[in-house]
Amino acid sequence: MKFFNFNLEKLYFDCIDEEGNCFIIYWANLKLSYIKLIYSGLIFSNSKGLCIEKSSLKKIPKPLVSDLLQFNNPRLKILGDWKRIDAPISILLYTDKQGRELFWNCHHPKTFTNIVYNNKTFRGLGYAETLSLPIKPWQLPIDELRWGRFLSERYTIIWIHWKGNNPVNKIICNGTIYEDAIFEENRVVFDNGLSILNFHKTTIVRKGKLSNVLSKMPWLKVIFNSRILNTIEIKYKAQTSFSKNLITLNKGWSLFEIVTWMK
């Protein structure tokens, strides 16, 4: 299976309410030459940190990306809408030698979100993006990836950080891009050290290898090589305060992850 066409389109949605009930939702369309696979997934971490994961291979239409983004999946027992607040952000992250491009399309940096899950309604700030990947993921020049977002009433802060042969270090604060983020155990520092995100009561939402995610699709393990199957992903949620010049400006919730590619 060395020679096959690969294309992945992945939509990511999330939401955290004031109590810390957290939703992470995926819709993905994977094309492998003549094979097409539609995948939906849900991770729900409640305010006490208890986590439930569900997934489905039932084909559902791609959610329409507009000012109001909606996701409805009866198999996952979830219905939600994400109403856009901030302007979209689109960044080209990588181009390989064949000219194939990896685009990050953050079409909903911050949203008002309503989710009905198991007949209970949750409301909070949310986020949604689409990643278009025409490159086999094990061919990406990444050793470690950090991604995260902090949302509050007044601030939207998103970061993308790659370690490897094609380093990326971007953090976007209310639309302004900085490229000097420093990642420490419980905080992110940027803007020449003037701006700081401090994480409090950090909770692991999920930790594991990609091979665990593919447990329901064992045939895919034949296609993905060991570098990807052994990739370790850790997702976190944390109460967060944002300060500038040592003055706390706003508080909210962050969702972030660290993904380590194995050799």
Secondary structure, DSSP 8 states (H G I E B T S, - for coil): --S--EEEEEEEEEEEETT--EEEEEEEEEEETTEEEEEEEEEEE-TT--EEEEEE-S-------SSEEEEEEGGGTEEEEEEE-S--EEEEEEE-TT--EEEEEEEEEEEEEEEEETTEEEEEEEEEEEEEE-S-GGGS--SEEEEEEEE-SS-EEEEEEEESSS-EEEEEETTEEE---EEETTEEEETTTTEEEEEEEEEEEEEEEHHHHGGG-GGGGGTS-HHHHT-EEEEEEEEEEEEETTEEEEEEEEEEEEEE---
